[in-house]
């Protein structure tokens, strides 16, 4: 009980301190939204872990049936609303057994848009390694990595919070584009 009381006091102090922070900070954590914010962070982190483990069924389970995606800062084109199965099919086609990935996310900031919708902004890092990228004819470097900002749209469904939108805005990348663009064997 003491731990719960201390946590509630910390939440109240955080709310007071963050009352005048800009929207970029997200909504203050309150007793009412603490569980929802923790669930959204868990989901975003679990998507990264699922992708790195190539557990496509688990990864798909975190999305609504349709998702609005915007990866134009990496691949060009236009944002689109697509079936989530299509998103997972694209990821699984690119991140084959030969390609190892590592995704890391932090600095999560959640803003609520009513009781059943929210946006989470976070910093992200992705590392990809593919041995065939190290061959001279493929660029001679087996690594590609990128840093940027993710924005996840969340909606509360009968099955809990799900991601219905995802934007990645790249701020820096380095390494071999062959590794990024080429599915492994």
C-alpha positions in Angstrom: 0.0 0.0 0.0 2.9 2.4 0.8 4.3 1.8 -2.7 0.9 2.6 -4.3 0.6 5.8 -2.2 4.2 6.8 -3.1 3.4 6.2 -6.8 0.2 8.2 -6.6 2.2 11.1 -5.0 4.8 10.9 -7.8 2.1 11.0 -10.4 0.5 14.0 -8.8 3.8 15.8 -8.6 4.5 15.0 -12.2 1.1 16.4 -13.2 1.8 19.6 -11.4 5.3 20.0 -12.9 4.1 19.2 -16.5 0.9 21.3 -16.4 2.4 24.0 -18.6 4.6 21.9 -20.9 4.0 22.1 -24.6 2.1 19.3 -26.4 5.4 17.8 -27.6 5.7 16.5 -24.1 2.5 14.5 -24.4 -0.3 14.5 -21.8 0.7 14.4 -18.1 0.5 11.0 -16.6 -2.5 10.7 -14.3 -3.9 7.8 -12.2 -6.7 7.6 -14.9 -4.4 7.3 -17.9 -1.4 5.5 -16.4 -2.4 2.1 -17.5 -3.3 3.2 -21.0 0.0 5.0 -21.5 2.0 2.0 -20.2 0.0 -0.3 -22.6 0.8 1.9 -25.6 4.5 1.9 -24.8 4.4 -1.9 -24.3 2.7 -2.3 -27.7 5.2 -0.1 -29.6 8.1 -1.9 -27.9 6.5 -5.3 -28.6 6.1 -4.4 -32.3 9.9 -3.8 -32.4 10.6 -7.1 -30.6 8.2 -9.0 -32.8 9.8 -7.6 -36.0 13.4 -8.4 -34.8 12.2 -12.0 -33.8 10.4 -12.3 -37.2 7.3 -13.3 -35.3 4.9 -11.9 -37.9 1.7 -13.3 -36.3 2.5 -11.6 -33.0 3.5 -8.4 -34.7 0.3 -8.3 -36.7 -1.8 -8.7 -33.5 -0.9 -5.2 -32.4 -2.6 -3.5 -35.4 -6.2 -2.7 -36.4 -7.3 -4.4 -39.7 -6.3 -1.2 -41.7 -3.5 1.1 -41.0 -2.4 4.5 -42.3 1.3 4.3 -43.0 3.9 7.0 -43.9 7.4 5.8 -44.5 8.0 8.4 -47.3 11.0 9.9 -45.6 12.8 6.5 -46.3 11.2 5.2 -49.5 9.4 8.2 -51.2 5.9 7.8 -52.4 2.8 8.9 -50.6 1.2 8.0 -47.2 -1.4 5.3 -47.7 -4.1 3.4 -45.8 -3.5 -0.3 -46.4 -4.6 -3.6 -44.9 -2.3 -4.4 -41.9 -1.7 -7.8 -43.4 -0.1 -6.0 -46.3 2.2 -4.1 -44.0 3.3 -7.3 -42.3 3.8 -9.0 -45.7 6.1 -6.2 -46.8 8.1 -6.3 -43.6 8.4 -10.1 -43.7 9.4 -10.0 -47.4 12.3 -7.6 -46.7 13.4 -8.9 -43.3 14.1 -12.4 -44.3 16.2 -15.0 -42.5 19.5 -13.6 -43.9 18.8 -10.1 -42.6 19.2 -9.4 -38.9 17.5 -6.3 -37.4 17.5 -4.5 -34.1 15.0 -1.8 -33.3 15.1 0.4 -30.2 12.6 3.1 -29.1 12.5 5.6 -26.3 11.3 9.0 -25.1 7.6 8.0 -25.5 5.1 10.8 -25.3 1.4 10.0 -25.4 -1.3 12.5 -26.2 -5.0 11.5 -25.7 -7.7 12.5 -28.2 -10.7 11.5 -26.1 -11.3 8.2 -24.3 -10.6 5.9 -27.3 -7.8 7.6 -29.3 -4.3 8.6 -28.7 -1.0 9.5 -30.5 2.4 8.4 -29.2 5.6 10.1 -30.5 8.9 8.4 -29.8 12.5 8.4 -31.0 13.5 5.3 -32.9 16.7 3.5 -34.0 16.9 0.6 -36.4 20.0 -1.5 -37.3 20.0 -4.0 -40.2 22.8 -6.5 -41.1 23.0 -8.7 -44.1 26.2 -10.5 -45.0 25.7 -10.4 -48.7 25.7 -6.6 -48.5 29.4 -6.9 -47.5 30.2 -8.3 -51.0 32.1 -5.8 -53.2 29.4 -6.0 -55.9 26.7 -5.1 -53.3 28.5 -2.1 -51.8 31.0 -3.8 -49.5 29.2 -3.0 -46.2 27.0 -5.4 -44.4 25.2 -2.7 -42.2 22.6 -0.1 -42.6 21.1 1.9 -39.7 18.6 4.8 -39.3 17.5 7.2 -36.6 14.2 9.1 -36.5 10.9 9.8 -35.0 7.9 7.5 -34.9 4.3 8.5 -34.5 1.8 5.8 -33.7 -1.9 6.4 -33.8 -3.8 4.2 -31.3 -7.5 3.4 -31.0 -9.2 1.5 -28.2 -11.0 -1.6 -29.6 -13.0 -4.3 -28.0 -9.6 -6.2 -27.9 -7.8 -3.3 -26.2 -5.5 -0.6 -27.7 -4.4 -1.2 -31.3 -2.2 0.8 -33.7 -4.2 2.3 -36.5 -1.5 4.7 -37.9 2.3 4.7 -38.1 4.7 7.3 -39.4 8.4 7.2 -39.4 10.4 10.4 -40.1 14.0 9.6 -40.7 16.5 12.2 -39.3 19.7 10.4 -40.2 20.9 7.2 -41.8 24.2 5.6 -42.6 25.5 2.4 -44.1 24.7 0.5 -47.2 21.3 1.2 -48.9 21.6 -2.3 -50.5 21.1 -3.8 -47.0 18.0 -1.6 -46.5 16.4 -2.2 -49.9 17.3 -5.8 -50.7 15.5 -8.8 -49.2 17.9 -11.5 -48.0 17.8 -15.0 -49.2 
